[in-house]
Amino acid sequence: MDIRYNVERVLDRVAEAALRAGRAPQDVTVVAVTKTVDVARIMEAINAGIKHIGENRVQEFVKKHDFIPAGIKRHLIGTLQTNKVKYIVDKVDLIHSLDRISLAKELNKRAGERIIPVLIQVNISRESTKSGIFEEDLESFIEQLQLFDHIRVKGLMTIAPLLSDPEAARPYFARLKKLFDRIKERRYPHIDMEYLSMGMTNDFEVAIEEGANIVRIGRAIFGERYV
């Protein structure tokens, strides 16, 4: 497994997709998904140019945290249980999976003097196996978040259905981008529609073409997982 080659190839593909969409490649952030990946391989990716890493599980996030160099941005991209907030709230740069008021309340409570940057996870495909706010509930959810002074919503995240043809995911990404733009136009307090996190190994180029500026890449960098 040549992780350096994989990183370079992913960055090239990101740049090509951005240019096709008339956007600057540097405007798209690659988050290397490090679920089950050991620190040595994570360091290979960092040395190859990765500046953002994303963990799905709090236990792994905490275990690896002290071994990752300062300056590397850390993302929590998986479902976050309220009883795990206390372990990561002072370590995480961006939480991708805010999906319920109870979690917002706990983040706000544990923030101290910090402002916690979060993305709202939207279940745009309405799959029962996925977490996230339904499209029609998003604006009501945002209005409820005004109660929490220590949370700053920085955008939206979604996980498209896993489909054999990446093109089949395009309508889901297009719908989330439309939702993103609508929320941005509303100019809610405590809301900065800065990041649109969508697209993974099998569909990230389509996601970029539809407006993603964060993509979450695991297998294309680190290979298949067997755990």
C-alpha positions as YAML, in Angstrom:
chain: A
units: angstrom
residues:
- id: 1
  name: MET
  ca: [0.00, 0.00, 0.00]
- id: 2
  name: ASP
  ca: [1.69, 3.20, -1.22]
- id: 3
  name: ILE
  ca: [-0.07, 5.84, 0.85]
- id: 4
  name: ARG
  ca: [1.96, 8.71, -0.61]
- id: 5
  name: TYR
  ca: [0.92, 7.72, -4.13]
- id: 6
  name: ASN
  ca: [-2.70, 7.38, -3.00]
- id: 7
  name: VAL
  ca: [-2.71, 10.84, -1.42]
- id: 8
  name: GLU
  ca: [-1.18, 12.40, -4.51]
- id: 9
  name: ARG
  ca: [-3.73, 10.67, -6.74]
- id: 10
  name: VAL
  ca: [-6.65, 11.76, -4.54]
- id: 11
  name: LEU
  ca: [-5.42, 15.37, -4.51]
- id: 12
  name: ASP
  ca: [-5.07, 15.28, -8.31]
- id: 13
  name: ARG
  ca: [-8.62, 13.95, -8.70]
- id: 14
  name: VAL
  ca: [-9.95, 16.58, -6.30]
- id: 15
  name: ALA
  ca: [-8.20, 19.31, -8.30]
- id: 16
  name: GLU
  ca: [-9.55, 17.99, -11.59]
- id: 17
  name: ALA
  ca: [-13.12, 17.83, -10.26]
- id: 18
  name: ALA
  ca: [-12.86, 21.35, -8.82]
- id: 19
  name: LEU
  ca: [-11.58, 22.73, -12.12]
- id: 20
  name: ARG
  ca: [-14.39, 21.02, -14.03]
- id: 21
  name: ALA
  ca: [-16.81, 22.84, -11.73]
- id: 22
  name: GLY
  ca: [-15.06, 26.17, -12.28]
- id: 23
  name: ARG
  ca: [-13.65, 26.26, -8.76]
- id: 24
  name: ALA
  ca: [-10.18, 26.55, -7.27]
- id: 25
  name: PRO
  ca: [-8.71, 23.21, -6.12]
- id: 26
  name: GLN
  ca: [-7.44, 24.80, -2.89]
- id: 27
  name: ASP
  ca: [-11.04, 25.58, -1.92]
- id: 28
  name: VAL
  ca: [-11.75, 21.87, -1.39]
- id: 29
  name: THR
  ca: [-10.53, 20.28, 1.86]
- id: 30
  name: VAL
  ca: [-9.65, 16.59, 1.91]
- id: 31
  name: VAL
  ca: [-10.33, 14.95, 5.27]
- id: 32
  name: ALA
  ca: [-8.48, 11.63, 5.48]
- id: 33
  name: VAL
  ca: [-10.77, 9.19, 7.27]
- id: 34
  name: THR
  ca: [-8.60, 7.29, 9.74]
- id: 35
  name: LYS
  ca: [-11.08, 4.77, 11.14]
- id: 36
  name: THR
  ca: [-9.07, 1.63, 12.11]
- id: 37
  name: VAL
  ca: [-5.90, 3.21, 10.66]
- id: 38
  name: ASP
  ca: [-2.82, 3.09, 12.89]
- id: 39
  name: VAL
  ca: [-0.76, 6.18, 13.71]
- id: 40
  name: ALA
  ca: [2.18, 5.12, 11.52]
- id: 41
  name: ARG
  ca: [0.00, 5.05, 8.41]
- id: 42
  name: ILE
  ca: [-1.70, 8.29, 9.40]
- id: 43
  name: MET
  ca: [1.74, 9.90, 9.60]
- id: 44
  name: GLU
  ca: [2.53, 8.63, 6.10]
- id: 45
  name: ALA
  ca: [-0.56, 10.43, 4.82]
- id: 46
  name: ILE
  ca: [0.34, 13.61, 6.73]
- id: 47
  name: ASN
  ca: [3.86, 13.52, 5.34]
- id: 48
  name: ALA
  ca: [2.33, 13.18, 1.86]
- id: 49
  name: GLY
  ca: [0.32, 16.38, 2.30]
- id: 50
  name: ILE
  ca: [-2.81, 15.56, 4.31]
- id: 51
  name: LYS
  ca: [-3.68, 18.38, 6.73]
- id: 52
  name: HIS
  ca: [-7.07, 17.18, 8.03]
- id: 53
  name: ILE
  ca: [-7.95, 13.82, 9.57]
- id: 54
  name: GLY
  ca: [-11.36, 12.49, 10.53]
- id: 55
  name: GLU
  ca: [-12.32, 9.86, 13.05]
- id: 56
  name: ASN
  ca: [-15.67, 8.07, 13.30]
- id: 57
  name: ARG
  ca: [-15.30, 6.85, 16.87]
- id: 58
  name: VAL
  ca: [-14.54, 8.89, 19.97]
- id: 59
  name: GLN
  ca: [-12.43, 6.11, 21.48]
- id: 60
  name: GLU
  ca: [-10.11, 6.08, 18.46]
- id: 61
  name: PHE
  ca: [-10.08, 9.89, 18.30]
- id: 62
  name: VAL
  ca: [-8.84, 10.15, 21.89]
- id: 63
  name: LYS
  ca: [-6.38, 7.26, 21.61]
- id: 64
  name: LYS
  ca: [-4.61, 8.78, 18.60]
- id: 65
  name: HIS
  ca: [-4.92, 12.46, 19.51]
- id: 66
  name: ASP
  ca: [-1.61, 12.97, 21.29]
- id: 67
  name: PHE
  ca: [0.34, 11.22, 18.53]
- id: 68
  name: ILE
  ca: [-0.87, 13.54, 15.77]
- id: 69
  name: PRO
  ca: [1.26, 16.66, 15.18]
- id: 70
  name: ALA
  ca: [0.02, 20.08, 16.21]
- id: 71
  name: GLY
  ca: [-1.38, 21.96, 13.24]
- id: 72
  name: ILE
  ca: [-3.24, 18.96, 11.81]
- id: 73
  name: LYS
  ca: [-6.97, 19.62, 11.98]
- id: 74
  name: ARG
  ca: [-9.05, 16.93, 13.69]
- id: 75
  name: HIS
  ca: [-12.62, 16.17, 12.61]
- id: 76
  name: LEU
  ca: [-15.17, 13.96, 14.34]
- id: 77
  name: ILE
  ca: [-17.24, 12.63, 11.46]
- id: 78
  name: GLY
  ca: [-19.18, 9.78, 13.04]
- id: 79
  name: THR
  ca: [-22.25, 9.71, 15.26]
- id: 80
  name: LEU
  ca: [-21.48, 11.41, 18.57]
- id: 81
  name: GLN
  ca: [-23.16, 10.10, 21.72]
- id: 82
  name: THR
  ca: [-23.88, 12.72, 24.36]
- id: 83
  name: ASN
  ca: [-21.98, 10.79, 27.02]
- id: 84
  name: LYS
  ca: [-18.81, 10.93, 24.88]
- id: 85
  name: VAL
  ca: [-18.84, 14.71, 24.32]
- id: 86
  name: LYS
  ca: [-16.68, 15.41, 27.36]
- id: 87
  name: TYR
  ca: [-13.81, 13.37, 25.93]
- id: 88
  name: ILE
  ca: [-13.39, 15.33, 22.69]
- id: 89
  name: VAL
  ca: [-14.90, 18.77, 23.20]
- id: 90
  name: ASP
  ca: [-11.52, 20.41, 23.89]
- id: 91
  name: LYS
  ca: [-9.69, 18.48, 21.16]
- id: 92
  name: VAL
  ca: [-11.84, 18.62, 18.04]
- id: 93
  name: ASP
  ca: [-11.66, 21.27, 15.33]
- id: 94
  name: LEU
  ca: [-14.94, 20.42, 13.61]
- id: 95
  name: ILE
  ca: [-17.81, 18.06, 14.46]
- id: 96
  name: HIS
  ca: [-19.65, 16.89, 11.33]
- id: 97
  name: SER
  ca: [-22.57, 15.10, 12.97]
- id: 98
  name: LEU
  ca: [-24.82, 17.41, 14.96]
- id: 99
  name: ASP
  ca: [-28.23, 15.81, 14.50]
- id: 100
  name: ARG
  ca: [-30.30, 16.39, 17.65]
- id: 101
  name: ILE
  ca: [-31.00, 19.01, 20.30]
- id: 102
  name: SER
  ca: [-29.82, 16.80, 23.17]
- id: 103
  name: LEU
  ca: [-26.36, 16.71, 21.57]
- id: 104
  name: ALA
  ca: [-26.37, 20.47, 21.02]
- id: 105
  name: LYS
  ca: [-27.28, 20.97, 24.67]
- id: 106
  name: GLU
  ca: [-24.43, 18.75, 25.86]
- id: 107
  name: LEU
  ca: [-21.90, 20.40, 23.55]
- id: 108
  name: ASN
  ca: [-22.97, 23.81, 24.79]
- id: 109
  name: LYS
  ca: [-22.74, 22.68, 28.41]
- id: 110
  name: ARG
  ca: [-19.25, 21.21, 28.00]
- id: 111
  name: ALA
  ca: [-17.82, 24.00, 25.88]
- id: 112
  name: GLY
  ca: [-16.66, 26.20, 28.73]
- id: 113
  name: GLU
  ca: [-15.41, 29.42, 27.16]
- id: 114
  name: ARG
  ca: [-14.91, 27.79, 23.77]
- id: 115
  name: ILE
  ca: [-17.10, 28.06, 20.70]
- id: 116
  name: ILE
  ca: [-17.62, 24.59, 19.21]
- id: 117
  name: PRO
  ca: [-17.76, 24.52, 15.40]
- id: 118
  name: VAL
  ca: [-20.24, 21.97, 14.05]
- id: 119
  name: LEU
  ca: [-21.91, 20.82, 10.88]
- id: 120
  name: ILE
  ca: [-25.52, 19.73, 10.89]
- id: 121
  name: GLN
  ca: [-25.90, 16.23, 9.50]
- id: 122
  name: VAL
  ca: [-28.78, 16.02, 7.04]
- id: 123
  name: ASN
  ca: [-30.29, 12.68, 6.07]
- id: 124
  name: ILE
  ca: [-30.96, 13.82, 2.53]
- id: 125
  name: SER
  ca: [-31.63, 10.28, 1.29]
- id: 126
  name: ARG
  ca: [-34.03, 9.52, 4.17]
- id: 127
  name: GLU
  ca: [-32.41, 6.13, 4.79]
- id: 128
  name: SER
  ca: [-33.41, 4.49, 8.05]
- id: 129
  name: THR
  ca: [-29.84, 3.28, 8.61]
- id: 130
  name: LYS
  ca: [-28.42, 6.82, 8.57]
- id: 131
  name: SER
  ca: [-28.47, 9.54, 11.19]
- id: 132
  name: GLY
  ca: [-29.36, 13.14, 10.42]
- id: 133
  name: ILE
  ca: [-32.08, 15.75, 10.27]
- id: 134
  name: PHE
  ca: [-34.66, 15.39, 7.51]
- id: 135
  name: GLU
  ca: [-34.69, 18.19, 4.97]
- id: 136
  name: GLU
  ca: [-38.09, 19.53, 6.04]
- id: 137
  name: ASP
  ca: [-37.00, 19.74, 9.69]
- id: 138
  name: LEU
  ca: [-33.74, 21.60, 9.14]
- id: 139
  name: GLU
  ca: [-34.92, 25.19, 9.53]
- id: 140
  name: SER
  ca: [-36.86, 24.39, 12.70]
- id: 141
  name: PHE
  ca: [-33.75, 22.67, 14.06]
- id: 142
  name: ILE
  ca: [-31.61, 25.70, 13.25]
- id: 143
  name: GLU
  ca: [-34.04, 27.99, 15.04]
- id: 144
  name: GLN
  ca: [-33.80, 25.84, 18.17]
- id: 145
  name: LEU
  ca: [-30.01, 26.07, 18.04]
- id: 146
  name: GLN
  ca: [-30.20, 29.82, 18.69]
- id: 147
  name: LEU
  ca: [-30.46, 28.90, 22.39]
- id: 148
  name: PHE
  ca: [-26.86, 27.67, 22.49]
- id: 149
  name: ASP
  ca: [-24.26, 30.42, 22.60]
- id: 150
  name: HIS
  ca: [-21.25, 28.10, 22.51]
- id: 151
  name: ILE
  ca: [-22.12, 26.29, 19.28]
- id: 152
  name: ARG
  ca: [-21.37, 27.76, 15.88]
- id: 153
  name: VAL
  ca: [-22.93, 25.99, 12.91]
- id: 154
  name: LYS
  ca: [-20.45, 26.12, 10.04]
- id: 155
  name: GLY
  ca: [-22.43, 24.24, 7.41]
- id: 156
  name: LEU
  ca: [-24.02, 20.94, 6.47]
- id: 157
  name: MET
  ca: [-22.94, 17.33, 6.05]
- id: 158
  name: THR
  ca: [-24.55, 14.34, 4.42]
- id: 159
  name: ILE
  ca: [-23.77, 10.75, 3.49]
- id: 160
  name: ALA
  ca: [-25.18, 9.74, 0.12]
- id: 161
  name: PRO
  ca: [-26.45, 6.21, -0.48]
- id: 162
  name: LEU
  ca: [-23.74, 3.74, -1.43]
- id: 163
  name: LEU
  ca: [-24.43, 3.20, -5.12]
- id: 164
  name: SER
  ca: [-22.51, 1.33, -7.80]
- id: 165
  name: ASP
  ca: [-22.67, 4.31, -10.14]
- id: 166
  name: PRO
  ca: [-21.39, 7.57, -8.58]
- id: 167
  name: GLU
  ca: [-23.59, 9.54, -10.98]
- id: 168
  name: ALA
  ca: [-26.63, 8.13, -9.20]
- id: 169
  name: ALA
  ca: [-25.58, 10.08, -6.09]
- id: 170
  name: ARG
  ca: [-25.60, 13.41, -7.93]
- id: 171
  name: PRO
  ca: [-29.27, 14.30, -7.18]
- id: 172
  name: TYR
  ca: [-28.66, 13.90, -3.43]
- id: 173
  name: PHE
  ca: [-25.65, 16.21, -3.53]
- id: 174
  name: ALA
  ca: [-27.50, 18.74, -5.66]
- id: 175
  name: ARG
  ca: [-30.41, 18.80, -3.20]
- id: 176
  name: LEU
  ca: [-28.12, 19.39, -0.24]
- id: 177
  name: LYS
  ca: [-26.33, 22.20, -2.08]
- id: 178
  name: LYS
  ca: [-29.69, 23.86, -2.77]
- id: 179
  name: LEU
  ca: [-30.57, 23.52, 0.92]
- id: 180
  name: PHE
  ca: [-27.16, 24.91, 1.90]
- id: 181
  name: ASP
  ca: [-27.68, 27.96, -0.32]
- id: 182
  name: ARG
  ca: [-31.18, 28.57, 1.03]
- id: 183
  name: ILE
  ca: [-30.01, 28.50, 4.64]
- id: 184
  name: LYS
  ca: [-27.09, 30.77, 3.76]
- id: 185
  name: GLU
  ca: [-29.47, 33.34, 2.29]
- id: 186
  name: ARG
  ca: [-31.53, 33.41, 5.51]
- id: 187
  name: ARG
  ca: [-28.55, 34.76, 7.53]
- id: 188
  name: TYR
  ca: [-29.47, 33.09, 10.79]
- id: 189
  name: PRO
  ca: [-27.58, 34.21, 13.91]
- id: 190
  name: HIS
  ca: [-24.86, 31.73, 15.00]
- id: 191
  name: ILE
  ca: [-24.91, 30.17, 11.53]
- id: 192
  name: ASP
  ca: [-22.05, 30.46, 9.02]
- id: 193
  name: MET
  ca: [-22.76, 28.45, 5.91]
- id: 194
  name: GLU
  ca: [-19.08, 27.96, 5.19]
- id: 195
  name: TYR
  ca: [-18.66, 24.21, 4.73]
- id: 196
  name: LEU
  ca: [-20.53, 21.63, 2.71]
- id: 197
  name: SER
  ca: [-19.21, 18.19, 3.66]
- id: 198
  name: MET
  ca: [-20.31, 15.53, 1.22]
- id: 199
  name: GLY
  ca: [-18.64, 12.88, -0.87]
- id: 200
  name: MET
  ca: [-16.50, 9.89, 0.03]
- id: 201
  name: THR
  ca: [-14.18, 7.52, -1.84]
- id: 202
  name: ASN
  ca: [-16.76, 6.22, -4.29]
- id: 203
  name: ASP
  ca: [-18.43, 9.54, -5.17]
- id: 204
  name: PHE
  ca: [-16.30, 12.51, -4.08]
- id: 205
  name: GLU
  ca: [-15.71, 13.84, -7.59]
- id: 206
  name: VAL
  ca: [-19.45, 14.10, -8.23]
- id: 207
  name: ALA
  ca: [-19.88, 15.75, -4.82]
- id: 208
  name: ILE
  ca: [-17.25, 18.38, -5.66]
- id: 209
  name: GLU
  ca: [-18.92, 19.07, -8.99]
- id: 210
  name: GLU
  ca: [-22.15, 19.69, -7.07]
- id: 211
  name: GLY
  ca: [-20.56, 22.08, -4.57]
- id: 212
  name: ALA
  ca: [-18.83, 20.10, -1.79]
- id: 213
  name: ASN
  ca: [-15.88, 21.89, -0.24]
- id: 214
  name: ILE
  ca: [-15.07, 19.12, 2.25]
- id: 215
  name: VAL
  ca: [-14.72, 15.51, 1.11]
- id: 216
  name: ARG
  ca: [-14.09, 12.58, 3.46]
- id: 217
  name: ILE
  ca: [-11.73, 10.03, 1.94]
- id: 218
  name: GLY
  ca: [-10.74, 6.76, 3.59]
- id: 219
  name: ARG
  ca: [-10.35, 3.77, 1.27]
- id: 220
  name: ALA
  ca: [-8.79, 5.72, -1.61]
- id: 221
  name: ILE
  ca: [-5.97, 6.74, 0.75]
- id: 222
  name: PHE
  ca: [-5.59, 3.84, 3.19]
- id: 223
  name: GLY
  ca: [-7.09, 0.92, 1.28]
- id: 224
  name: GLU
  ca: [-9.88, -1.42, 2.22]
- id: 225
  name: ARG
  ca: [-10.79, -1.93, 5.87]
- id: 226
  name: TYR
  ca: [-11.18, -5.43, 7.22]
- id: 227
  name: VAL
  ca: [-12.32, -4.57, 10.76]
...
